[in-house]
Amino acid sequence: MHLAVGDVVRDRTDQALGTVAGLASHPDGPLVAFQVASELHLADPGDLDLVARAAVRATPRRNAARATGYALAVLFAFVAGHSAREVGADWLLTFLAGVGGFSAVTTAVRWSARLVSPRRFRI
Protein backbone atom coordinates (compact mmCIF):
# COMPACT_ATOMS: atom_id res chain seq x y z
CA MET A 1 0.00 0.00 0.00
CA HIS A 2 1.29 3.48 -0.83
CA LEU A 3 0.44 6.24 1.62
CA ALA A 4 1.21 9.94 1.78
CA VAL A 5 0.96 12.35 4.64
CA GLY A 6 -2.61 13.64 4.68
CA ASP A 7 -4.29 10.47 3.36
CA VAL A 8 -7.40 9.43 5.29
CA VAL A 9 -7.22 5.90 6.73
CA ARG A 10 -9.43 3.75 8.95
CA ASP A 11 -8.04 1.34 11.53
CA ARG A 12 -9.83 -2.02 11.36
CA THR A 13 -9.25 -2.88 15.02
CA ASP A 14 -11.11 0.04 16.60
CA GLN A 15 -12.66 1.71 13.49
CA ALA A 16 -10.73 4.92 14.18
CA LEU A 17 -10.73 7.31 11.22
CA GLY A 18 -7.84 9.73 10.86
CA THR A 19 -5.22 11.32 8.62
CA VAL A 20 -1.73 9.89 8.13
CA ALA A 21 0.92 11.85 9.99
CA GLY A 22 3.97 9.70 9.22
CA LEU A 23 5.81 6.48 9.95
CA ALA A 24 7.15 5.21 13.24
CA SER A 25 9.86 2.58 13.47
CA HIS A 26 9.31 -0.48 15.64
CA PRO A 27 11.40 -3.64 16.10
CA ASP A 28 8.57 -5.72 14.58
CA GLY A 29 8.28 -3.44 11.53
CA PRO A 30 7.09 0.05 10.63
CA LEU A 31 3.95 1.47 12.15
CA VAL A 32 1.79 4.16 10.60
CA ALA A 33 1.13 7.18 12.77
CA PHE A 34 -2.25 8.75 12.09
CA GLN A 35 -4.04 11.58 13.83
CA VAL A 36 -7.56 11.10 15.19
CA ALA A 37 -9.06 14.34 16.51
CA SER A 38 -6.22 15.58 18.75
CA GLU A 39 -4.65 12.16 19.48
CA LEU A 40 -1.93 10.31 17.63
CA HIS A 41 -2.56 6.60 16.99
CA LEU A 42 -0.06 3.99 15.84
CA ALA A 43 -1.24 1.04 13.78
CA ASP A 44 0.16 -1.83 11.78
CA PRO A 45 -0.08 -1.10 8.04
CA GLY A 46 -2.00 -4.34 7.52
CA ASP A 47 -4.76 -3.11 9.83
CA LEU A 48 -5.43 0.06 7.84
CA ASP A 49 -7.91 0.71 5.05
CA LEU A 50 -7.35 3.64 2.72
CA VAL A 51 -10.45 5.82 2.69
CA ALA A 52 -9.35 8.87 0.66
CA ARG A 53 -6.22 10.25 -0.94
CA ALA A 54 -4.87 13.67 -0.07
CA ALA A 55 -5.12 15.96 -3.08
CA VAL A 56 -2.86 18.92 -3.68
CA ARG A 57 -4.57 22.01 -5.04
CA ALA A 58 -3.19 23.35 -8.26
CA THR A 59 -1.55 26.69 -7.54
CA PRO A 60 -1.49 29.51 -10.10
CA ARG A 61 2.27 29.09 -10.40
CA ARG A 62 1.93 25.38 -11.16
CA ASN A 63 -0.85 26.06 -13.69
CA ALA A 64 1.28 28.72 -15.39
CA ALA A 65 4.28 26.38 -15.55
CA ARG A 66 2.18 23.61 -17.08
CA ALA A 67 0.61 26.00 -19.65
CA THR A 68 4.08 27.30 -20.55
CA GLY A 69 5.28 23.74 -20.99
CA TYR A 70 2.45 22.89 -23.36
CA ALA A 71 2.97 26.10 -25.34
CA LEU A 72 6.64 25.16 -25.63
CA ALA A 73 5.59 21.68 -26.78
CA VAL A 74 3.46 23.16 -29.56
CA LEU A 75 6.39 25.35 -30.59
CA PHE A 76 8.73 22.33 -30.67
CA ALA A 77 6.17 20.39 -32.71
CA PHE A 78 6.01 23.20 -35.26
CA VAL A 79 9.80 23.54 -35.44
CA ALA A 80 10.28 19.78 -35.83
CA GLY A 81 7.63 19.52 -38.54
CA HIS A 82 8.91 22.58 -40.38
CA SER A 83 12.50 21.33 -40.25
CA ALA A 84 11.47 17.92 -41.56
CA ARG A 85 9.49 19.55 -44.39
CA GLU A 86 12.44 21.76 -45.38
CA VAL A 87 14.71 18.73 -45.60
CA GLY A 88 12.27 17.21 -48.08
CA ALA A 89 10.30 14.77 -45.97
CA ASP A 90 6.91 13.50 -47.06
CA TRP A 91 3.77 14.64 -45.18
CA LEU A 92 3.69 11.53 -42.99
CA LEU A 93 7.26 11.95 -41.81
CA THR A 94 6.61 15.66 -41.24
CA PHE A 95 3.59 14.81 -39.10
CA LEU A 96 5.51 12.19 -37.13
CA ALA A 97 8.37 14.63 -36.51
CA GLY A 98 5.87 17.13 -35.11
CA VAL A 99 4.27 14.49 -32.89
CA GLY A 100 7.72 13.43 -31.69
CA GLY A 101 8.69 17.00 -30.80
CA PHE A 102 5.42 17.54 -28.97
CA SER A 103 5.60 14.28 -27.03
CA ALA A 104 9.24 14.85 -26.03
CA VAL A 105 8.39 18.13 -24.35
CA THR A 106 5.12 16.94 -22.79
CA THR A 107 6.92 13.92 -21.34
CA ALA A 108 9.45 16.23 -19.70
CA VAL A 109 6.62 18.42 -18.36
CA ARG A 110 4.82 15.40 -16.87
CA TRP A 111 7.99 14.02 -15.31
CA SER A 112 8.81 17.36 -13.74
CA ALA A 113 5.25 17.63 -12.38
CA ARG A 114 5.60 14.18 -10.81
CA LEU A 115 8.99 15.10 -9.41
CA VAL A 116 7.60 18.03 -7.43
CA SER A 117 4.33 16.34 -6.42
CA PRO A 118 3.81 14.93 -2.91
CA ARG A 119 5.64 11.71 -2.11
CA ARG A 120 3.91 8.44 -1.37
CA PHE A 121 5.75 5.89 0.74
CA ARG A 122 5.33 2.14 0.51
CA ILE A 123 4.45 0.28 3.69
Disulfide bonds with the S-S distance in Angstrom:
none
